[in-house]
Amino acid sequence: MLSHHDRQELEKIERWFELTEPALAARLRAGKPARPPLLRLAVLLSIDITAGLLMLLGLILNSPALLLTGMIAVTTAVIVHLSRFGRD
């Protein structure tokens, strides 16, 4: 159970969110997670598939250039997955 002081502080934070970020407050109140934009999903999937195919081809064909390119693509995919690319 929260103390009276804690409840007051939470109410202040809630009012601050409603004043500064009304869209965020509405999303939090609705309780629905935001869906990723279609463009972001398409870019992520294409980078993932390209990276996997390049590494697979590099291994199958014993090509250091393709393997290196695949490793760079995997690194790019990780960076894009961890970044805030395409998010609100």
N, C-alpha and C positions, 0 to 999 in steps of 0.2 A: 504494500500500500504506500502511496506517495504522501509525503507531508504536505501541509498547506502551502508552505513556501515553494516546494517543488512544483505543485500544481499551478501556482501563480507564474512561475518562471516558464513553464510549458505553454501557458496561455499567452504570455508575452511573445514567445517564439512563434506561435501559431499566428498571432496578429501581424507580426513582422513579415512572415511568409506571405500572408494574404495581401499585404500592402505592396511588397516589393516584387513578388513573383506570383501573380494570381493564377497563371496557367499551371505552374508547378503545384500550387496549393490545391487546385481543382483536381489534378491528376492524383495527388496523394490522397485526397478525400475520396475519390472514386475507387481507389485501390486496384486499378488495372495497370499492369506494366505496359510501357510504351512499346509499340511494335517497331522494329527497325525499318527504315525506309527501304523501298524496293531497290533503289540504286545502290545503296550501301551493301545490301545482301548480294546483289549481282556482282559488284566489284570484289567482295570478299570471296565468293565462290569461284570466280574466274581466276583470281590470284592463287587460291588454294589448288585448284585443278591444274593450272599451268605449272606451278611449282612441283607438284607431285609427278606430272608427266615428264618434265625436264629431268628430274632426278632419276626417274625410272629409265628413261631413254639413255641417260648418261651411264647408268650401271649396266644396262643391257648391251649397249654399243661400245662399252669400255672407252668412253670419250670424256677426258678430263674437262674439256671446255663445256660440254653439256652438263656435267655434274656440277661444275662451279657455278654455271648459270642457274641451275636448279637450287643450289644452296643459297645463292643471292636472292632468288625468288622466295624461298622459304623464309629467309630473314625479313624480306619485305612484307610477307604475309603476316608474320608475327608482329611486326611493328604496326601494321594497319589494324590487326585485331586488337592490340593493346591501346591504340590511340583512340581519340574521340572522333575519328573520321565519320562524317555524315550524321552525327548525333545532334539532337537539339541542345 
